[in-house]
């Protein structure tokens, strides 16, 4: 694996993990307020929501970052000749 791909995967996992923690905090808090903590308690229930959401978002963001970077690099500053056919000559 190329180091740039690894760096992109790592950055995607960090971004996804951070977003997942925030979303897990929001949804976990709403669930706790609506349904209560259950038998696990407040901290463990909220922590489980946050960790599972962070792991899921981190995984998909890292895969998405690698897939996005898995292409040939295109230099948009190079000039490409454009050939135009004249239909009158046919």
Secondary structure, 3 states (H helix, E strand, C coil): CCHHHHHHHHHHHHHHHHHHHHHHHHHHHHHHHHHCCCCCCHHHHHHHHHHHHHHHHHHHHHHHHHHHHCCCCCCCCCCCCCCCCCHHHC
